[in-house]
């Protein structure tokens, strides 16, 4: 029994790029993104990511939606408030990358003395 051209191409790509493990990875992960839990409408809308580029080993591959996969590969700087798994995968791809830590600007106690930002507008007529 022969395969249609699309199925043949997918099978060939699976063997060439994923060592025949693409379907097994997708099945293991329930055809869902491991970071954000997005579901794939079909098998081709979920990407199998190699944690070590070019190494097709089951425990070094995982399913990601296109958005999370793009964040791993295309983001040059990352906020540390992204989901932990996405941050870990990003760090693997960008060992020298820059991480922006989230700054906490909330006040722990009231200010002792309020400092005006501008001179009183009524006395000077303009801000300086």
C-alpha positions in Angstrom: 0.0 0.0 0.0 1.5 3.4 -1.1 1.4 6.7 0.7 0.0 9.9 -0.6 2.7 12.6 -1.3 2.0 14.5 1.9 2.2 11.4 4.1 5.3 10.2 2.3 7.0 13.6 2.9 6.1 13.7 6.6 7.3 10.1 7.0 10.6 11.0 5.3 11.1 14.1 7.3 10.3 12.2 10.5 13.0 9.6 9.7 15.5 12.3 8.6 15.0 14.9 11.3 13.5 13.0 14.3 14.9 9.5 14.0 11.4 8.2 13.5 10.4 9.4 17.0 8.2 12.5 16.1 4.9 10.6 16.4 6.0 8.9 19.7 7.0 12.3 21.2 3.6 13.8 20.2 1.7 10.8 21.5 3.7 10.9 24.8 2.9 14.6 25.3 -0.8 14.2 24.3 -0.4 16.4 21.2 -0.2 19.4 23.6 2.4 22.1 24.2 4.4 21.1 27.3 4.8 24.8 28.3 1.4 26.4 27.8 -0.8 23.2 27.3 -2.1 24.4 24.0 -3.7 21.7 22.0 -2.9 21.0 18.4 -5.8 21.0 15.9 -3.8 18.4 14.0 -0.5 16.7 14.3 1.3 19.4 12.2 0.3 22.3 14.5 2.5 21.1 17.3 6.3 21.2 16.9 8.7 18.6 18.2 11.6 20.5 19.7 15.1 19.1 20.0 16.6 20.2 23.3 20.0 19.3 21.9 20.0 20.3 18.2 20.3 17.4 15.9 20.1 14.8 18.6 16.9 12.6 18.2 16.6 10.9 21.6 13.1 10.6 23.2 14.0 12.2 26.5 15.7 15.2 24.7 12.6 16.0 22.6 9.3 17.6 23.6 6.1 19.0 22.1 5.7 22.8 21.8 3.1 25.1 20.1 4.6 27.4 17.4 4.4 30.4 19.8 6.4 28.8 22.6 8.9 27.3 20.0 9.4 30.7 18.5 10.1 32.3 21.9 12.8 29.8 22.6 14.6 30.3 19.3 13.9 33.9 18.4 13.9 35.8 21.7 17.2 37.6 22.4 16.3 38.6 26.0 13.8 37.0 28.3 11.9 38.1 31.4 12.3 35.8 34.3 8.5 35.8 34.7 8.0 33.4 31.8 6.8 29.8 32.6 9.7 27.9 34.3 9.9 25.2 31.5 10.0 27.9 28.8 12.8 29.7 30.7 14.8 26.5 31.0 14.5 25.7 27.3 15.4 29.3 26.4 18.5 29.1 28.6 19.5 25.8 26.8 19.4 27.6 23.4 20.9 30.9 24.7 23.6 30.1 27.3 25.0 33.6 27.0 21.6 35.3 26.7 20.3 38.2 28.8 17.6 37.7 31.4 15.7 40.7 32.6 14.7 40.3 36.2 11.3 41.6 37.2 11.6 44.7 39.3 9.3 45.1 42.3 8.2 48.8 42.6 5.6 48.2 45.2 6.2 50.2 48.4 6.8 48.2 51.6 6.0 51.2 53.8 4.7 54.7 53.2 7.3 57.3 52.2 8.6 59.4 55.1 8.3 62.7 53.1 6.7 63.3 49.8 9.0 65.0 47.3 7.2 67.1 44.7 8.2 66.3 41.1 7.5 69.8 39.8 7.4 73.3 41.2 4.0 74.5 42.1 2.4 75.4 38.8 0.3 78.3 40.3 3.4 80.2 41.6 5.7 79.9 38.6 3.2 79.5 35.7 5.1 76.7 34.1 6.9 73.5 34.9 10.6 73.4 35.1 
